[in-house]
Amino acid sequence: MIEDINLKNAEVSAILTMVFDEVQRIYGLKKGSREYELDRLKDTLMTSFFMMSERVEDINEIASLIMKKEKPKEAGSE
């Protein structure tokens, strides 16, 4: 399960890197083409944030399962 969390975290990091790279590319453009690219970025960001939200939900679900497995161990050690 830890591997699943690491995988989901890597996916979120990759999405963030993609978004930051795109923002840097847009700021490198001439003023005239920036407006179109910023509108396109808005659409990309919506999709990216939705994807990240799904990954974070997956991480929370996995973490919850781990906590449920660990809880009986803690109760037994007291």
DSSP file (Angstrom, degrees, kcal/mol; ACC not computed):
  #  RESIDUE AA STRUCTURE BP1 BP2  ACC     N-H-->O    O-->H-N    N-H-->O    O-->H-N    TCO  KAPPA ALPHA  PHI   PSI    X-CA   Y-CA   Z-CA
    1    1 A M     >        0   0    0      0, 0.0     4,-2.0     0, 0.0     5,-0.1   0.000 360.0 360.0 360.0 -33.2    0.0    0.0    0.0
    2    2 A I  H  >  +     0   0    0      1,-0.2     4,-2.6     2,-0.2     5,-0.2   0.888 360.0  55.1 -62.6 -37.3    2.9    2.4    0.6
    3    3 A E  H  > S+     0   0    0      1,-0.2     4,-2.4     2,-0.2    -1,-0.2   0.880 105.2  53.2 -62.2 -37.3    4.0    1.8   -3.0
    4    4 A D  H  > S+     0   0    0      2,-0.2     4,-2.5     1,-0.2    -1,-0.2   0.911 109.1  48.4 -63.4 -42.4    0.5    2.9   -4.1
    5    5 A I  H  X S+     0   0    0     -4,-2.0     4,-2.7     2,-0.2    -2,-0.2   0.933 111.4  49.9 -62.8 -45.2    0.8    6.1   -2.1
    6    6 A N  H  X S+     0   0    0     -4,-2.6     4,-2.2     1,-0.2    -2,-0.2   0.898 110.8  50.1 -60.4 -40.4    4.3    6.7   -3.6
    7    7 A L  H  X S+     0   0    0     -4,-2.4     4,-2.1     2,-0.2    -1,-0.2   0.932 111.7  47.0 -63.6 -46.3    2.9    6.1   -7.1
    8    8 A K  H  X S+     0   0    0     -4,-2.5     4,-2.2     1,-0.2    -2,-0.2   0.901 111.8  51.0 -64.0 -40.2    0.0    8.6   -6.5
    9    9 A N  H  X S+     0   0    0     -4,-2.7     4,-2.4     1,-0.2    -1,-0.2   0.894 109.0  51.5 -63.0 -39.0    2.3   11.2   -5.1
   10   10 A A  H  X S+     0   0    0     -4,-2.2     4,-2.3    -5,-0.2    -2,-0.2   0.885 108.6  51.6 -64.0 -38.5    4.6   10.8   -8.1
   11   11 A E  H  X S+     0   0    0     -4,-2.1     4,-2.1     2,-0.2    -2,-0.2   0.914 110.1  48.4 -64.3 -42.8    1.6   11.3  -10.4
   12   12 A V  H  X S+     0   0    0     -4,-2.2     4,-2.5     1,-0.2    -2,-0.2   0.917 111.2  50.6 -63.6 -42.8    0.6   14.5   -8.6
   13   13 A S  H  X S+     0   0    0     -4,-2.4     4,-2.4     1,-0.2    -2,-0.2   0.895 109.3  51.2 -61.7 -40.6    4.2   15.8   -8.8
   14   14 A A  H  X S+     0   0    0     -4,-2.3     4,-2.2     2,-0.2    -1,-0.2   0.901 109.9  49.4 -64.4 -40.8    4.3   15.1  -12.5
   15   15 A I  H  X S+     0   0    0     -4,-2.1     4,-2.3     2,-0.2    -2,-0.2   0.927 111.6  49.0 -64.0 -44.5    1.0   17.0  -13.0
   16   16 A L  H  X S+     0   0    0     -4,-2.5     4,-2.7     1,-0.2     5,-0.2   0.908 110.5  50.7 -61.8 -41.8    2.4   19.9  -11.0
   17   17 A T  H  X S+     0   0    0     -4,-2.4     4,-2.5     1,-0.2    -1,-0.2   0.911 109.4  51.3 -61.8 -42.5    5.6   19.9  -13.0
   18   18 A M  H  X S+     0   0    0     -4,-2.2     4,-1.9     2,-0.2    -1,-0.2   0.916 111.6  47.0 -60.6 -44.1    3.6   19.9  -16.3
   19   19 A V  H  X S+     0   0    0     -4,-2.3     4,-2.3     2,-0.2    -2,-0.2   0.936 112.7  48.1 -65.1 -47.3    1.5   22.9  -15.1
   20   20 A F  H  X S+     0   0    0     -4,-2.7     4,-2.4     1,-0.2    -2,-0.2   0.898 110.7  51.6 -62.2 -40.3    4.6   24.9  -14.0
   21   21 A D  H  X S+     0   0    0     -4,-2.5     4,-2.1    -5,-0.2    -1,-0.2   0.900 110.1  49.7 -61.1 -40.7    6.4   24.2  -17.2
   22   22 A E  H  X S+     0   0    0     -4,-1.9     4,-2.2     2,-0.2    -2,-0.2   0.902 109.8  50.2 -66.2 -41.7    3.4   25.4  -19.2
   23   23 A V  H  X S+     0   0    0     -4,-2.3     4,-2.2     1,-0.2    -2,-0.2   0.923 111.0  49.1 -63.3 -44.0    3.1   28.6  -17.1
   24   24 A Q  H  X S+     0   0    0     -4,-2.4     4,-0.8     1,-0.2    -1,-0.2   0.897 110.1  51.6 -62.5 -39.7    6.8   29.3  -17.7
   25   25 A R  H >< S+     0   0    0     -4,-2.1     3,-0.7     1,-0.2     4,-0.3   0.912 109.0  50.7 -63.1 -42.0    6.5   28.7  -21.4
   26   26 A I  H >< S+     0   0    0     -4,-2.2     3,-1.7     1,-0.3    -2,-0.2   0.908 106.6  53.4 -63.9 -42.4    3.5   31.2  -21.6
   27   27 A Y  H 3< S+     0   0    0     -4,-2.2    -1,-0.3     1,-0.3    -2,-0.2   0.692 103.1  59.7 -68.7 -15.1    5.4   33.9  -19.8
   28   28 A G  T << S+     0   0    0     -4,-0.8    -1,-0.3    -3,-0.7    -2,-0.2   0.542  90.5  94.4 -84.9  -7.7    8.2   33.5  -22.4
   29   29 A L  S <  S-     0   0    0     -3,-1.7     2,-0.1    -4,-0.3     5,-0.0  -0.357  86.6 -95.2 -82.0 162.6    5.8   34.3  -25.3
   30   30 A K    >>  -     0   0    0      1,-0.1     3,-0.8    -2,-0.1     4,-0.8  -0.399  42.3-105.2 -71.2 156.9    5.3   37.7  -26.8
   31   31 A K  H >> S+     0   0    0      1,-0.2     3,-0.8     2,-0.2     4,-0.7   0.832 112.7  61.3 -55.1 -39.8    2.4   39.7  -25.5
   32   32 A G  H 34 S+     0   0    0      1,-0.3     4,-0.4     2,-0.2     3,-0.3   0.850 109.3  39.0 -60.9 -38.0    0.0   39.2  -28.4
   33   33 A S  H <> S+     0   0    0     -3,-0.8     4,-1.8     1,-0.2    -1,-0.3   0.522  96.1  83.1 -92.6  -5.0   -0.2   35.4  -28.2
   34   34 A R  H <X S+     0   0    0     -3,-0.8     4,-2.9    -4,-0.8     5,-0.2   0.894  84.0  57.7 -65.8 -39.4   -0.3   35.3  -24.4
   35   35 A E  H  X S+     0   0    0     -4,-0.7     4,-2.0    -3,-0.3    -1,-0.2   0.931 109.0  44.6 -60.4 -47.1   -4.0   35.9  -24.1
   36   36 A Y  H  > S+     0   0    0     -4,-0.4     4,-2.1     1,-0.2    -1,-0.2   0.932 115.4  48.4 -60.1 -45.8   -4.9   32.9  -26.2
   37   37 A E  H  X S+     0   0    0     -4,-1.8     4,-2.4     1,-0.2    -2,-0.2   0.853 108.5  53.6 -66.2 -35.3   -2.4   30.7  -24.4
   38   38 A L  H  X S+     0   0    0     -4,-2.9     4,-2.1     2,-0.2    -1,-0.2   0.889 108.3  50.1 -67.0 -38.4   -3.7   31.9  -21.0
   39   39 A D  H  X S+     0   0    0     -4,-2.0     4,-1.5    -5,-0.2    -2,-0.2   0.916 112.2  47.7 -62.9 -42.2   -7.2   30.9  -21.9
   40   40 A R  H  X S+     0   0    0     -4,-2.1     4,-2.1     1,-0.2    -2,-0.2   0.890 109.2  54.0 -65.2 -38.8   -5.9   27.5  -23.0
   41   41 A L  H  X S+     0   0    0     -4,-2.4     4,-3.3     1,-0.2     5,-0.2   0.886 101.8  58.7 -62.1 -39.7   -4.0   27.2  -19.7
   42   42 A K  H  X S+     0   0    0     -4,-2.1     4,-2.0     1,-0.2    -1,-0.2   0.927 108.1  45.6 -56.4 -45.4   -7.2   27.9  -17.8
   43   43 A D  H  X S+     0   0    0     -4,-1.5     4,-1.7     1,-0.2    -1,-0.2   0.902 113.6  49.4 -64.5 -41.0   -8.7   24.8  -19.4
   44   44 A T  H  X S+     0   0    0     -4,-2.1     4,-2.8     1,-0.2    -2,-0.2   0.898 109.1  52.7 -64.5 -41.0   -5.6   22.8  -18.8
   45   45 A L  H  X S+     0   0    0     -4,-3.3     4,-3.1     2,-0.2     5,-0.3   0.899 105.4  53.9 -63.2 -40.6   -5.5   23.8  -15.2
   46   46 A M  H  X S+     0   0    0     -4,-2.0     4,-1.9    -5,-0.2    -1,-0.2   0.936 113.1  43.3 -59.2 -46.1   -9.1   22.8  -14.6
   47   47 A T  H  X S+     0   0    0     -4,-1.7     4,-2.4     2,-0.2    -2,-0.2   0.919 114.9  49.7 -64.9 -44.4   -8.3   19.3  -15.9
   48   48 A S  H  X S+     0   0    0     -4,-2.8     4,-2.6     1,-0.2    -2,-0.2   0.913 110.9  48.2 -63.6 -43.8   -5.0   19.1  -14.0
   49   49 A F  H  X S+     0   0    0     -4,-3.1     4,-2.4     2,-0.2    -1,-0.2   0.868 110.7  51.8 -67.5 -34.7   -6.5   20.1  -10.7
   50   50 A F  H  X S+     0   0    0     -4,-1.9     4,-2.1    -5,-0.3    -1,-0.2   0.926 110.9  48.2 -63.5 -43.8   -9.3   17.6  -11.2
   51   51 A M  H  X S+     0   0    0     -4,-2.4     4,-2.0     1,-0.2    -2,-0.2   0.910 112.1  48.7 -63.0 -42.5   -6.7   14.9  -11.8
   52   52 A M  H  X S+     0   0    0     -4,-2.6     4,-2.6     1,-0.2    -1,-0.2   0.900 108.6  54.1 -64.6 -39.7   -4.7   15.9   -8.8
   53   53 A S  H  X S+     0   0    0     -4,-2.4     4,-2.2     1,-0.2    -1,-0.2   0.905 108.0  49.7 -60.8 -41.9   -7.9   15.9   -6.7
   54   54 A E  H  X S+     0   0    0     -4,-2.1     4,-2.1     2,-0.2    -1,-0.2   0.912 111.0  49.5 -62.4 -42.2   -8.6   12.3   -7.7
   55   55 A R  H  X S+     0   0    0     -4,-2.0     4,-2.4     1,-0.2    -2,-0.2   0.905 110.3  50.1 -64.7 -40.9   -5.1   11.2   -6.9
   56   56 A V  H  X S+     0   0    0     -4,-2.6     4,-2.7     2,-0.2    -1,-0.2   0.891 108.7  52.4 -65.8 -38.8   -5.3   12.9   -3.4
   57   57 A E  H  X S+     0   0    0     -4,-2.2     4,-2.2     2,-0.2    -1,-0.2   0.909 109.6  49.9 -61.3 -41.1   -8.6   11.1   -2.8
   58   58 A D  H  X S+     0   0    0     -4,-2.1     4,-2.5     2,-0.2    -2,-0.2   0.919 110.3  50.0 -61.4 -43.9   -6.9    7.8   -3.7
   59   59 A I  H  X S+     0   0    0     -4,-2.4     4,-2.8     1,-0.2    -2,-0.2   0.922 110.5  49.7 -61.6 -44.4   -4.0    8.6   -1.3
   60   60 A N  H  X S+     0   0    0     -4,-2.7     4,-2.2     1,-0.2    -1,-0.2   0.888 110.5  50.4 -62.7 -38.7   -6.5    9.4    1.5
   61   61 A E  H  X S+     0   0    0     -4,-2.2     4,-2.0     2,-0.2    -1,-0.2   0.925 112.3  46.3 -65.1 -44.5   -8.3    6.1    0.9
   62   62 A I  H  X S+     0   0    0     -4,-2.5     4,-2.3     1,-0.2    -2,-0.2   0.920 112.4  50.6 -63.8 -44.0   -5.1    4.1    1.0
   63   63 A A  H  X S+     0   0    0     -4,-2.8     4,-2.5     1,-0.2    -1,-0.2   0.890 108.3  53.2 -61.8 -39.0   -4.0    5.9    4.1
   64   64 A S  H  X S+     0   0    0     -4,-2.2     4,-2.3     2,-0.2    -1,-0.2   0.906 108.2  50.0 -62.4 -42.2   -7.3    5.2    5.7
   65   65 A L  H  X S+     0   0    0     -4,-2.0     4,-2.0     2,-0.2    -2,-0.2   0.901 110.7  49.8 -62.6 -41.0   -6.9    1.5    5.0
   66   66 A I  H  X S+     0   0    0     -4,-2.3     4,-2.2     1,-0.2    -2,-0.2   0.924 110.3  50.3 -63.2 -43.9   -3.4    1.5    6.5
   67   67 A M  H  X S+     0   0    0     -4,-2.5     4,-2.0     1,-0.2    -2,-0.2   0.888 108.8  51.7 -63.3 -39.0   -4.7    3.2    9.6
   68   68 A K  H  < S+     0   0    0     -4,-2.3    -1,-0.2     1,-0.2    -2,-0.2   0.888 111.3  47.7 -64.6 -38.6   -7.5    0.7   10.0
   69   69 A K  H  X S+     0   0    0     -4,-2.0     4,-0.6     1,-0.2    -2,-0.2   0.871 114.6  46.3 -68.2 -36.6   -5.0   -2.2    9.7
   70   70 A E  H  X S+     0   0    0     -4,-2.2     4,-2.0     1,-0.2    -2,-0.2   0.785  97.8  72.9 -77.6 -27.7   -2.7   -0.5   12.3
   71   71 A K  H  X S+     0   0    0     -4,-2.0     4,-2.2     1,-0.2     5,-0.2   0.911  95.6  48.0 -58.4 -48.5   -5.4    0.3   14.8
   72   72 A P  H  > S+     0   0    0      0, 0.0     4,-1.9     0, 0.0    -1,-0.2   0.867 110.0  54.6 -62.0 -32.8   -6.0   -3.2   16.0
   73   73 A K  H  X S+     0   0    0     -4,-0.6     4,-1.1     2,-0.2    -2,-0.2   0.919 109.0  47.5 -63.6 -43.7   -2.2   -3.6   16.4
   74   74 A E  H  X S+     0   0    0     -4,-2.0     4,-0.5     1,-0.2     3,-0.3   0.894 111.1  50.6 -65.0 -40.8   -2.0   -0.5   18.6
   75   75 A A  H >< S+     0   0    0     -4,-2.2     3,-0.7     1,-0.2    -1,-0.2   0.860 110.3  50.7 -65.9 -35.7   -5.0   -1.7   20.8
   76   76 A G  H 3< S+     0   0    0     -4,-1.9    -1,-0.2     1,-0.2    -2,-0.2   0.724 103.0  59.3 -74.1 -22.3   -3.4   -5.1   21.3
   77   77 A S  H 3<        0   0    0     -4,-1.1    -1,-0.2    -3,-0.3    -2,-0.2   0.585 360.0 360.0 -85.2  -9.0   -0.1   -3.6   22.4
   78   78 A E    <<        0   0    0     -3,-0.7    -1,-0.2    -4,-0.5    -2,-0.1   0.469 360.0 360.0 -83.2 360.0   -1.6   -1.7   25.4
